[in-house]
Amino acid sequence: MRLVIAFSLFTLAACAQQVGQNTQPGGNGPATFTSSTQLVVETIVVTDKNGNPVEGLTANDFVVTENGAPQTIRVFEHQNLPKTPNTTPTVRSEPEKIHIFDKLGKVHIAPETAGSVKYKDRRLLALYFDMTAMQEGEQMRALNAAKQFIRTQMQAPDLMAIMRYVGGAVEVLQDFTDDRNRLLSIVGTLIVGEREGLDVSTSDASAADNGAAFGQDDSEFNIFNTDRQLSALQTAATMLGQLNEKKSLIYFAGGLRLSGMNNQAQLHATINAAIRAGVSFWPIDARGLVAEAPLGDATKGSPGGIGMYTGNSALATTSNFQQSQDTLYTLASDTGGKALLDNNDLTKGIVQAEQAVTSYYVIGYYTSNSALDGKFRRVKITLARDLSAKLDYRQGYYAGKEFGKFTAVDKERQLEDALMLGDPITELTIAMEVDYFQLNRAEYFVPLVVKIPGRELALVKKRGGDRTLIDFVGEVKDDYGSTISNVRDKVNIKLSDATAAELAKRPIEYDTGFTLLPGKYSIKFLARDDETGRIGTYQTSFVVPNLNKEDKRIPISSVVLSSQRVDFKDALYNAIKDKAQKEEPSNPLVEDGQKLIPSVTRVFSKGREMFVYLQAYEPGIDTTRPLIAFVSFYRAHEKAWETPPIKVTDSMNNRLRTMPIKFSIPLDAIAPGKYDCQISVLDSTGQKAAFWRAPVAVVP
């Protein structure tokens, strides 16, 4: 992927739609008073001395304190999950015929609004497959167990989500649903063998003798692998934490062994994240009941050495296996779940998680401590009258933080959470344009242009000048949900006094580019003001057509409308070095050191020129065919103005016979108003044509 990044200040037309407005420094605007409240939601399981759920309680029966301060209950719900058979239509029995969804699209856990209970009287079970921690046989057993439970043991209150960890990322394959056919289809499309070889290798007496005189210690690699798996669990718990109900995460793995004390920090972070999110882990050892030979089986080499005869090798093998189960047991016990170990019926673990959640209470209160300090606050919940009951609930939580107190980890987590959200964040206004230009028979250059109104950014005085720091994150996915390309930039923009004064009237523009193959794509782009923490996201779908298959019309690129050309040296920020700029041939919007700036809003001032640029392609011919092109403006379906036709005869020296088509249109002769701008390209020799039309606006 070739990447071009530039920042510039450009004039934004007055009639462009804008959301939000910042008060000018020193302005006499109205006084603004703000207040913040934080809703704390707790899920409580109340059982009697026999372990049976206690029902019929009301909000008056509970007493809630936070750090010793009494709290007033504002939200109260009783979730009652009866054990009734599933009444949904019987699913088809043959897995091969269930693949009604032919691709695994990546989705998100749909969040709830504050104080709401989205899934009342429903049981939330999330199946989590750690494909990096299971051998192929273990993966098959885990998937078969999931299918069996969905077919025969899923009850009417059950809602299930499907998640997996593979490729270094946690993917939500299905949000919570009771559609068994859909769940079976998603599980059926999971591929056995998707793993990264993150096997835990040992250097103790049980390790195979490979005959090497010297080798690196594998313990360091094990530390990182285990941390990655625990961190992925933490991410999954955070995703589920967007829901207020009690959640059970059924964790399929082939064991998880810690490397001494090295993984304790990440283990504690994962458990704390699960407790804060109201998630209980229910690990299932996909290895089942294991009967292993004292010195290992034929899948690994003989340990060798004296340990074979003293018993150290057999003892080390047994210890390693037990330690891998101890971690699963710890994850379960510390979050309120239960681990299924040494059992070949893996569905039993899912049933245990299902039967553990039958009745619980949801309590919400607005904390009396409104300080956003990020500190831990201990919550204590008791019953107003002595019922000799046991209460199982989250013992505390970490308060929110103001953005100014965020650590580097907090800021990264904020960006990750923003990317995972299905709904856009509109704290910053973002406008975006995506175009495409053919590079060769296979690849296309896709420039991306993003504009943010400058008045929405905060300026900070540092070292005698104004600065603003912006984070940019972009991700391009194909039609199957796989990430094809991404971009991440942190840009520190330095402004002179004159430029800073004009920032309120002008936008910041960011442009980058990707090299893609023909196909359907979606892009999600995020910008964050690093001074205030305000975020804006923009998501859209676009298509890169296969112009090689275009035989009835003239193949043309996207049409770029612009009102400005700028020098690279005038950019506020430029990540490409001078040498790289001169060697950048892929961006067709750059010519002779000048960059054509697309007008994302397509609003033009009457006193300026409008630049039009596109490319036509004539592959497979020896001699260039002349083309005729002109631009027309239509208003109320009537032609209002048209440029004289131009004859294009020059083509680039490439196999595509690329023919650049350029217009420079003075707008003085066009009355202000809204128009449909049409570009027509004609080939009289080949009897072909191409047309492109888009709405534009001309303002005084």
N, C-alpha and C positions, 0 to 999 in steps of 0.2 A: 504494500500500500504506500503510495506517495502521499505525503501530507504537506499541505501549505497552510500556514496560519498567519493572519494579519489582523491588526486592529487599526481602525481609523475613526475619525469623527466625521459624520456626514450630516447634511441638512435633512431633516424629516419634514415632509409636507404637513401643512397645518391641519388638513382635514383627516389625517390618518387616525384611525380609531385608537384610543389610548385608555388604559384602565389605571386608576390610581393617580395620585398627584402628591408630590412632596412639597412641603412648605419651603419657600425660598429662604436662605439664610438671612437673618436680620429683618425678615418680613413681619408685618403687623397682623398676622393671621389670628384666628380665634384660638383661645386657650383650649388645650386638649387634656382631658383627664382619662386615665386608663386604669383598669383594675384587672386582676387575674385571679382565677380560682382554679383549683386542681381537684378533679373528681377522682377519688380512690375507690376502686371496686375490689371486693373480696368475695371469693366463693368458699362456702363453709359446708363441710359435711358433718352432720350431727348424728351420732350413733349412741345407743344405750349400752349398758354393760355387756349385753349379749352380741353386740355388733350389728344390731338391727337399726335402720334409720329412724330417727325421731321426726315425725311430721306434725303439721298443725301449728307450728310456731309462727309468731308475728314479729314485726319489727320491734315492738315493745318488749319482747322477750330477750333481746340482745343488748349488751352494753359494749360500746366500742371506745377504746382510748388509743391515742397516738402520742407516743413519748410521754404517757401519763396524763395527757389532756383529753377530757371527754369530747366525743364527736357526736354530731347529730346525723342520724340515718336519714338520707333523702331518697335512696333507691332501695327497693326491697322486692325480690322475686323468689318464688319457690319453684324449683325445677323438679318435677316428678316424672320419672321415666319408668313407666310400667313395663313389665316383661310380657310382651305380647308378640305373637308370630308376625312375620312380615307378610303384609297383604298385597304387596306389589305383584305384578304378573310374573309367572314363572319364567326364569331365564332359559335360554337355550343351552343344551348340555355340551355341545361340541365347541371347544375353544376356537377351532379353526374358522368357524362361521360367525364368530362374535365380533370380528374386527370391522365394526361399522364406522369407526373413526380411523382413517388410514394414516394419521400422522400424530406425533406427540407434540402438540403445541404447548409452550410454556405459559402458564397462567399465574395468577396471584391469589393469595388468601384475601378475599374481600373483607375490608375492615368494617367495624361498627362505629356509629357515632357515639359520642360520650354519653354515658348514662343509659344507653339502649341495650336491650337484650334481643339479639337478632334471631337466635335459634332457641326459642322457648320450648321447654319440655323435649329437647332433642339431645342425644348423646353424640359428642364429637370425638371421633376416632381418626387419627392420622397415621397411615401406614408409611413408614420411612425406611427405605431400602438403601443401606450403605454398600454400594456396589464395590467400593474399594476394599472393604473388610471381609469379603466373602469369596471363597473359591467358586468355580463354576457349578459344582454339585450343590453347594450350599445356596447359591442363588436360585437354582432350580427348585430346591425344597421350599425356600421362602416364598417364591412366586406361586407355587402350587398350593401352599397353605393359605395364602391370601385369596386365591380363587375359590378354594373349598369353603372358606368362611363366608365369602360374599354370596356364594350360591346357596348354602344350606343353613348358615347360622346367623346371618345378619337379621336383626330384629327391626320392627317398625320404627322405633325412636332413633335408630342409628343413622348418623350422617358420617360419611367417610371421605377423607382427602388422601391423595397419593403424592408422596414426595420421594425424591431419590437424591443421593449424593454421588456424582460421577463427574469426571472432567474438571475437578477442582471447584465445583459450584453446586449449591443446593437448588434443585429445580422443583417447582410445584407443578405437577402434571395434571392434577385435578383438584379443584376447590371442593368444599364439603357438599356432598350430594347423596341422595338415597337411590339414585338410578343405578341399579345393579348391572344392567347391560353396559352402561357406560364405564363403570368401574372395572368390569371384567375386560372390556376392550382395552382400557389403558394398561392394566396389568399384563394382558396378553401381548401387547406391543413392546414390552420391556425385553431387551435382548440379553440373554444369558451370555456371559463372557465380557460384558462391559466393565472393565476394571483397569487399574493403572499399575498393577504390580506392586502395591504398597504392602507387601508381605513383611511381617515382622521377622527379621533374621536375628539370630542370636550369636553370641561370641563365647558362650559358656561351654560346659562339658557336653551339652547335647548337640552342639553345632557339628555339621558334617565336615569331615576331613577332606578338603579339596586339594591337598597336596601342595599348597602354596607355601613358600618359605616365609612370606610376609604379606599381610593384608590389612587394610584399614579396618578399624573398629566400626561395626555396624550400629552401635548404640546411638550415635548422633543422628543417623538417618531415622531410626525408630522414634526418637524424640520428636522430630519434625512431623513424621507421619501421624503419630498419635495426636499431636496438637492440632493438625489439620482436621482430623476426624472429630475431635471434641469441639473445635471451632465451628465445624459444619452443623453439629447438633445444636450449638448455641444459636446459630443463624436460624435454624428451623424453629426453635422455641420462640425466638423473637418474632418470626413471621406469624406464629399462632397467637402471640400475645396481643394482636390487634382485636381479638375477640374477648368479651368479658366472661363467657361461660367457662366451665371447667373443661380442659382438653387433655386427652390421653394420646401420647405419641408412642406407637408400637415400633420399636427400633430393631430391625433385623440386621444382625451382624454375625460375623464368625469369630467373636471374641474381640477384646480390646485390652491390650496389656500396656500398663504404664511403665515408663523407664525410671524406676526409683522415684525420687522427689522432683525430677525435672519437669513432669507434666502436671504437677499439683496446681500450679497457678491457673492453667487453662481448665483443669477439671473443676476447680472452685468457680471460675467464671461461668462455665457452662451450667452448673447446678444453680448458681445464683440467678442466671438469666431465666432458667426454667421456672424457678420459684416465683420470680417477679412476673412472669407471663402467665402464671396459673396453669402450667403444663406439668404433667407427671409422665415420667419415662417408664415404659414397659419393655425392657430389652428381651429379645428372644435370641438365644444362641442357635444359629442356623446349623451348627455342626451336629446337633442332636446328641444322642447317647453315643459316646466315643469309647471304643475299646482299642487302645493303641498299644502296640508292642513296646516293650521296655526300651528298646534302642531305635524306635521309629520304624516306619514301614518302607515300602519300596519307592515312595515318592521322594526320598532324600537319601543322600549318601550316608555311609556308616560314620559314626562320630570319630572312631579311632582313638588312640591314646590309652592311657592307663585307666581313664574313667570308665571304659567299657567293662573293666573287670572289678573295679571297686564299688560300682553302683552309682557313682556320681552322675553318669550320663542319664541313667534312668530317673534318678531323683530330679535332675535339672529339667528333664522333659515333663515330668509330672508337675513340678513347680511352675513352669511357664504356662502350662494349660490352666492351672488353678488361678494364677494371677490374671490371665485374660478373662476369666469369669468373675473375679473379684471386682474388677472395674464395672462390669455390667451390673453386679449386685449393688455397688455403691451408687451408681446413677439412679437405680430404681428406688432404693431405700431412702435416699436423701430428697427425693422429689415426690414421694407418696405412691410410687408404683411398686411393681413386683417383677423380678426377673424370672424367666423360664429357662432353666438350665437342665442339661442331661435328659432331654425328653424328645423323642422322635415325632410326637404329635405337636407340630408347631402351631396349629390352630388353637391349641389350648391356651397359649399365651395371649392371643387376641381375645378369646372368650373371657379370660381373667380380667383383662382391661375393660371389657364390655360390662361384666357383672359387677365390677367395683363401683360403677357410677350409676346409681339408681335414684338417689334423691339428694338434693343439696340446695342451699340457699345462696342467693346473690344479694350482697349488701353493698351499697354505695354511699359515700359521704364526701362532702366538700371539706377538705382539710382546713383547720383553723390556722395552720402555719402556711402562709402563702409565699414564703421565701423560696426562690428558685436557686437553692444552694447545692443541689446534687448530693446532699448527705443522706445517710440511711436513717429511716424513721421506723421505730419499732411499733408494731400494731398488736394490741391485745384485745381479744374478743371473748367475752364470758356471757353466761346466761343470767338474766335478772333473778331467776329463781332456781334453786338447786334441784336439778333433775338427774344428778349422777350421770350426766352424759359426757361423752368425749367429743371435742371440737377439733376438727382438722381443717386448718386454713393457713394462708400465707402469713408468716410471722412479722413481716415488715416489707418495706420497699424503699427504693432510692428516689428522692425527690427530683423533679425536673431541674434543668440547668438553664440559666441565661446563656445566650450564645457567647457572650464575652468571657464566660468561665469555661467554655469547652476546651478539652484537651485535644491533641491531634487525633487520638483514637475516637473521641466523641464526634469530631467533625467528619471523619471517614464514615462512621456509622450513620450519621445523618444523611450523607450522600447515598449510601447503600439503601437506606430505608426509603428515600425519595424515589430512587430508581425502581424499587419493588412495588410502589403504590400503583394501583390501576388508574386512579383518577389523577388528573394533572394538578399541580400546585401553581397558583397564579399570584404569588406574592410579588414576583417580577413579571413584567409583560414581555413576551417573546414573540417575535415574528420570524418565520423561517421560509426559505425557498430551496428546493432541491432540483437540480438540473442534471442532464447527462449529455456526454459527447463521446462518440466512438473513437477509440484509440487504434484498434486493429480488428481483425476478424472475430476475436473472442472477447476483448476487454473494453470497458467503458470507464471514462473518467467522470465521476459524479461530484461536482462541486456543491458544497453546502454553505449557505449564507444565513447568518442569524443576526437579528438586530434587537437591541435592548434600549429603551428610552434612557438617555443619560440622567434625566432628573430623578430616576428611581434608584440611582446609585449613591452611596454615601462616600464623601471625600474626607480624608484624614491628612492633616498637616504633618509631614515628616521631613526633617532636614531641609526646611525652607521651601518645600513645594507640596502641592496637593497630590495625593495618590489614592487610587482605588484598586482593590485586589479582588479578582473574580476567578472563581472555579468554574471550569467547563468540563462536562462529562457527556459523551455521546456514545450511543450503541446502535449498531445496525444489525438487524436479524433478518434471516430469510423467511420464506413462507412456512417453514417447518419449525420456526422458533429457535433455530440455532444461531448463535452470535457469529457473524461473519467478520465484522470489523468494529473497532471502537477507538475512541480518542479521549484523552484526559490531559487537561492543561490547567495550570495555575498561573495567572497572568497578573503581574504587578504593573499597573499603568501609571506612569509619571506624567503629570500635567503642569504646564506653565500657568502663570496667573491668568493670562489671556484665554488660554484654552479652557481652564477650569471655569471661568465665567460664562463661557459659551456652552458648557456641558448640559445645562438645564434645557437648552433648546435643541440639542442634537443627540442622536443615538450613538451608542457604541456598537460597532459591527465586528462580528467574528466570522471568518470564513476558513473552511478547511475542505479537504477533498478525499474521496475514496476511489479505489479502483475495484470495480465489481463486474461480475458476469451478468448476462441477461437474466431477468427473473423478477419475482415479486418480493418486495422488502418492506420492512417497517423500521422506523428510526425514532428513538427517544432521546431527546437532548435536554440537558439540565444545566442551568446557570445559577450560581450562588454568589451573592455579595458577601465577601469574607469579612466585611466590617459589621454588618448587621445580621447576617445569617439568613436573609430573605432569599427564597428559592423560587425559580420559575422553571416549569417543564413544558416541553412541547413534543407531542407525539403524532406521527402521521404515517401513512402507508404510501409507497410509491412503486412504480414499475419501471424497470429498465428494459425496453423492448429489444427484441432480436431483429435489428435492421437488416441482417443478412437474408431474412425471409421476406422482406418487403419487395414484391415484384410488380405490384399494380400502381404504386405511387412512388414518388421520389423519396428515398430515405433521407430524413432530416433529423437533426439533433433537437434538443430543447431550444426555445427561443428566449434569449435574455433581453429584457428591457432595462435600460439604465439611464440615469441622468448625470453620471459622473465618471470620470477617469482620473485616477490618482497615481502618483509615483510611489514606488515602494519606500523611498526615503522619507515620504511624508506620513507613513504609518506610525501610530503611537507605539505599536509593539509589532515586532516581526521576528519569528522564531527561525526563519531561514537565513543562513549566512549569505554574504554577498556572492560567494562562489556558487553556492547552491541555487541562488536566484537566477544566475546566468545559465545554469544547466537545467533549468526546469522547463521541459518541453511539453509536459502533459496537460498543463492548464491552458486551455484555448482563450481564456479571458485575459491572459497576460500577453502583451505585445509591445516590443521596443521599450521595455521598462515601465510601461503603463498598464494599470490594472483596471478593467471594466468592473464597476461595482453594480451588481444587480439591484434593481429596485424591488425589494420584497413586497412593499405595499402597493406598488404600481400606481403611485400618485405622483404627478409631475407638475412642476411650476411652469406657467405660461411663458415666463421670461427666460427659460432655459431650453437646452436642446435635449431631445430624447434619442438615445443611442439604441440601435437594434442590432443584435448579433445572433447568427445561427450558422450551422454548417450543413451542407448537402453532400451526399456521398454517391459516387459513381464507380463502384467496384467492378472489376472484371472487364474493363474496357481499355483499349490501347490509346485512344485519342479522346481528350476531354470534350464533352458535349456542352455547348454554351447554354446557360440558364438565364431566364428572365425572371426578375423578382420585383415586387412593389408592395407598399404598405397602404392599407385602407383603414379609414375610421368610419364606423357606422353608428348612427344615432337613431333610435326608434325604427330600426330596420331600413333606414335610408342612408345612402352613402353621403357623408358630410365632407370628407376630404380624402385625397389620395396623392401619394408621391408619384413622380414620374417613374416609369419602369427603368430598371438598370439591367445591363447585360453583364453577366458574370462569366468570364472565360478562363480565369487563372485557377489552378488547383495545386494543392500541395504535392510534393514528391513522395507519395506513399502509395501503398497498394489499394487504399480506399478511394483514391482520387478525391480527397477531401477538398471541397470548395467553400471557403469562408464567404459569407454574405453579410455585408455591413451597411447600415443606414445611419445617417445623422440628420435628424428631422427637427428643424426649428418650429417651435410650438406657437410662435407669434400669430400665425395664420389660423389657428384653431381656437374657437371660442371655448371658454371654460365650461365644464360639464363632464358627464359620464359618457364613455364611448365603448364600443367593441372594436378592439384593434385586431386587424386581420393581416397576416403576412401570407402572400401568395408566391409560390415558386413554380415556374412552368418550364417544361422541357419539350420544345417543339419537335426536336429530332426523334426522341423516343416516345412521343405522345403520352407523357406522364405529367402529373402535377402533384403538389403538396400544399396543404393549407393549415394554418394555425391561427387560433383566435382566442383572445382573453380580454376581460373587462379592464379598462384603465380609467383614470380620472385626471382631468386637467384643471388646475386651480389658478386663480389670479396671482 
